[in-house]
Amino acid sequence: MFCKYCGNEIADNSKFCPKCGNEIHPIRKMSNDNDVQQQKVVENNEKKIEDVVIVNTRHKSVAKVVLPVILVIIICGVFIATKVISTKNNNNAVNNADNKDYFVAEDKDNALKNDDQKDDEAKSDSNKIVEDMDRGYTNETTVDDVENNEKSVSQDPDFIRYWPIVEEVFNEEKQIYENKSNGVDKSRIAFLYYKDAEINGISAHYGMTISFDGESQKVSNIRYYLTDGEFQKFEEIYGTPDRQDEETKVMRWDSDTSPQIMACYYDDFGTVWEFSEMEKSGKGYIVSVLFN
């Protein structure tokens, strides 16, 4: 039977409940209706208590099974959520790294493009400076080409020197053969002189000569005759020389292609063949454009 006070299951002949300590009144045999009725009430109470105990026992059994399952589900959910978040963060990190690498690579590409553009612009400026110096001529430009081109800008040469006719003559006194000039060959031009000339926008005070090869009659060099101040302006535009010979004082600008640029200082231009032929003098720098 069960204790009517706490519902604890006890032996049928127990007088006290071992759990709550209440006295258990034995059920007496009823002799009248009241006793029968009272006995039914007691039995009903005991039945209800028994039902409650059974239900509680069932609930406890169900709880023992359900709670671990719920706990496992919660743990799995937390694990899955953690993995999802971690994967998402990793993906974001990878994407950010890719984006960073992309932008870094793009920045590098842009930097290289800018450097290439600057190099191209520098080369373009350098080419423009040289083109202004060589006047668009090459080592294939002939005398006729030069004359026609210079005349197109309404400029005729101020002096023309033809190649001399040279003969070998034996010098009896010296007992050697010497070259002797015997007039000039007007079919072959040695150089053309222009007193009004510019180099990179700088006026050449002493003018310019364009010389030609005696056999091919193609351009061999162009010379600009500058004062000290004009040469300083030239260096500001074209740049300082790459090399300078300490003995000859010849300055050179390195170039992998024709024409070559060089310069030299002269105390007297009269020592230069072209100026001696024209009987001119002066001092300063000669900037030469050499066609190989």
C-alpha positions in Angstrom: 0.0 0.0 0.0 1.0 3.7 -0.2 1.2 6.4 2.5 -1.8 8.6 2.3 0.4 11.6 3.3 3.4 11.4 1.1 2.5 8.7 -1.4 5.5 6.5 -0.4 5.0 2.8 -1.0 5.0 1.0 2.3 4.3 -2.5 3.6 0.7 -3.4 4.3 1.1 -3.9 8.0 3.2 -0.7 8.6 2.0 1.5 11.3 4.3 4.5 10.4 5.5 5.7 7.1 9.3 5.3 7.0 9.6 8.4 4.8 7.4 11.1 6.3 6.9 9.5 9.8 3.1 9.8 9.9 1.1 7.2 11.6 -0.7 4.8 9.3 -4.2 3.8 10.5 -5.1 0.3 9.5 -8.2 -0.1 7.6 -10.8 -1.7 9.7 -13.7 -3.8 8.5 -16.8 -1.6 8.1 -20.0 -2.5 9.8 -22.2 0.3 8.5 -22.6 2.5 5.5 -20.6 5.3 7.0 -17.7 3.1 7.6 -18.1 1.7 4.0 -18.2 5.2 2.6 -15.2 6.3 4.6 -13.3 3.2 3.5 -14.1 4.1 -0.2 -12.8 7.6 0.4 -9.6 6.3 1.8 -9.3 3.8 -1.0 -9.9 6.6 -3.6 -7.3 8.8 -1.9 -4.8 6.0 -1.9 -5.7 5.3 -5.6 -5.1 9.0 -6.5 -1.8 9.0 -4.7 -0.8 5.8 -6.4 -1.8 7.3 -9.8 0.3 10.5 -9.0 3.2 8.3 -8.0 2.9 6.3 -11.2 2.7 9.5 -13.3 5.6 11.0 -11.5 7.6 7.8 -12.0 6.7 7.8 -15.7 7.7 11.5 -16.0 10.9 10.7 -14.3 11.5 7.9 -16.7 10.6 10.0 -19.8 12.8 12.8 -18.5 15.7 10.4 -18.1 15.4 9.5 -21.8 14.4 12.9 -23.4 16.8 15.2 -21.6 19.9 13.5 -22.8 18.5 13.5 -26.4 17.7 17.2 -26.1 21.2 17.9 -24.7 22.8 15.9 -27.6 20.7 17.9 -30.1 21.7 21.2 -28.5 25.4 20.2 -28.5 25.2 19.1 -32.2 23.4 22.4 -33.0 26.1 24.4 -31.3 28.9 22.4 -33.1 27.2 22.8 -36.5 26.7 26.6 -35.9 30.3 26.9 -34.8 31.5 25.1 -38.0 29.3 27.2 -40.2 30.6 30.4 -38.6 34.1 29.2 -38.8 33.7 28.2 -42.4 32.1 31.5 -43.2 34.9 33.4 -41.5 37.5 31.3 -43.3 35.8 32.0 -46.6 35.7 35.7 -45.8 39.3 35.6 -44.8 40.2 33.8 -48.1 38.1 36.3 -50.0 39.6 39.2 -48.2 43.1 37.8 -48.9 42.2 37.2 -52.5 40.8 40.7 -52.7 43.9 42.1 -51.0 46.2 40.1 -53.4 44.0 41.3 -56.3 44.2 44.9 -55.3 47.9 44.6 -54.5 48.5 43.0 -57.8 46.3 45.7 -59.5 48.3 48.4 -57.7 51.5 46.8 -58.8 50.2 46.6 -62.4 49.1 50.2 -62.2 52.5 51.2 -60.8 54.3 49.3 -63.5 52.0 50.9 -66.1 52.7 54.3 -64.7 56.4 53.6 -64.7 56.2 52.3 -68.3 54.2 55.4 -69.2 56.8 57.6 -67.6 59.6 55.8 -69.4 57.7 56.1 -72.7 57.1 59.8 -72.0 60.8 60.2 -71.1 61.8 58.4 -74.3 59.3 60.5 -76.2 60.8 63.7 -74.8 64.3 62.4 -75.5 63.4 61.5 -79.0 61.8 64.9 -79.6 65.0 66.6 -78.3 67.2 64.5 -80.7 64.8 65.0 -83.6 65.1 68.8 -83.0 68.9 68.4 -83.1 69.2 66.1 -86.2 66.5 68.1 -88.0 64.9 64.8 -89.1 68.0 63.8 -91.1 69.6 60.3 -91.1 72.7 58.8 -92.5 70.7 58.2 -95.7 69.8 61.8 -96.2 71.5 63.3 -99.3 72.6 66.8 -100.2 69.5 67.3 -102.4 67.3 66.3 -99.5 68.9 68.8 -97.1 68.9 71.6 -99.6 65.2 71.0 -100.5 64.3 70.7 -96.8 66.1 73.9 -95.7 64.7 75.8 -98.6 61.2 74.7 -97.6 61.6 76.9 -94.5 62.8 79.8 -96.7 66.4 79.4 -95.7 69.3 79.3 -98.2 72.8 78.4 -97.1 75.0 81.4 -96.2 78.1 79.5 -97.3 78.8 76.5 -99.5 82.1 74.6 -99.4 82.8 72.1 -102.2 85.2 69.2 -101.8 88.6 70.2 -103.1 90.3 68.4 -105.9 93.5 66.9 -104.4 96.5 65.7 -106.3 99.5 63.9 -105.0 102.7 65.9 -105.8 106.2 64.7 -105.1 108.2 67.2 -103.0 111.8 67.0 -104.2 113.1 68.8 -101.2 111.4 66.6 -98.7 111.5 63.5 -100.9 107.9 62.7 -100.1 104.5 62.8 -101.8 102.1 65.6 -100.6 98.5 66.3 -101.3 98.1 69.5 -103.2 94.7 71.3 -103.8 94.0 71.9 -107.4 90.6 73.7 -107.3 87.3 72.4 -106.2 84.8 69.8 -107.5 81.4 71.6 -107.6 79.6 68.3 -108.1 80.5 67.4 -104.5 79.5 69.5 -101.5 81.6 69.4 -98.4 79.3 71.4 -96.1 76.6 73.9 -96.0 76.6 76.8 -93.4 73.6 78.5 -92.0 74.1 81.5 -89.7 70.5 81.5 -88.4 70.1 78.2 -86.5 68.5 76.8 -83.3 69.2 73.7 -81.2 66.3 72.7 -79.0 64.8 76.2 -79.3 68.2 77.8 -78.3 69.7 80.2 -80.8 73.1 79.1 -82.0 75.0 82.4 -82.0 77.7 81.2 -84.4 75.3 79.2 -86.6 75.4 75.7 -87.9 77.1 73.5 -90.5 75.8 70.4 -92.2 78.6 68.2 -93.6 78.5 65.5 -96.2 80.6 62.4 -97.1 82.7 63.1 -100.1 81.8 59.9 -101.9 78.2 59.2 -101.0 77.2 62.8 -100.6 75.1 61.8 -97.6 74.9 63.6 -94.2 77.9 62.8 -92.0 77.5 65.3 -89.2 75.7 68.5 -88.0 77.6 71.0 -85.9 76.0 73.8 -83.8 78.4 76.6 -82.6 77.3 77.9 -79.2 78.4 80.5 -76.7 79.0 79.4 -73.0 75.6 80.6 -72.0 73.9 78.9 -74.9 75.6 75.6 -74.0 74.5 75.9 -70.4 70.9 76.2 -71.6 71.4 73.2 -73.8 72.6 71.0 -70.9 69.6 72.1 -68.9 67.4 70.6 -71.6 69.4 67.7 -72.9 71.1 66.7 -69.6 74.6 66.5 -68.4 77.1 64.3 -70.4 77.4 60.6 -69.6 81.2 60.7 -70.2 83.9 63.3 -70.4 87.5 62.8 -71.6 89.8 64.6 -69.2 92.5 65.1 -71.8 90.5 66.2 -74.8 87.6 67.6 -72.8 85.2 65.9 -75.2 81.8 65.2 -73.7 79.6 62.4 -74.9 76.0 61.3 -74.3 75.6 57.6 -74.5 73.2 56.2 -77.1 72.5 52.8 -78.5 71.3 54.2 -81.8 72.4 56.8 -84.3 72.9 59.7 -84.1 75.6 60.1 -81.5 75.8 63.4 -79.6 79.1 65.0 -78.4 80.4 68.4 -77.4 83.8 70.1 -77.0 85.0 73.5 -75.9 87.2 75.6 -78.3 89.1 78.8 -77.5 89.1 79.5 -81.2 86.6 78.1 -83.8 89.2 79.1 -86.4 91.0 75.9 -85.7 88.1 73.9 -87.0 88.2 73.2 -90.7 84.7 74.6 -91.5 85.4 77.9 -89.8 88.9 78.2 -91.2 87.5 77.7 -94.7 85.0 80.5 -94.0 87.7 82.6 -92.3 85.5 83.0 -89.2 86.4 83.0 -85.6 84.8 82.8 -82.1 84.9 80.7 -79.0 82.5 78.5 -77.2 81.2 75.0 -77.5 80.6 72.9 -80.6 77.7 70.4 -80.2 78.1 67.7 -82.9 75.4 65.3 -84.1 77.3 62.4 -85.7 75.7 60.0 -88.2 77.4 56.6 -88.3 
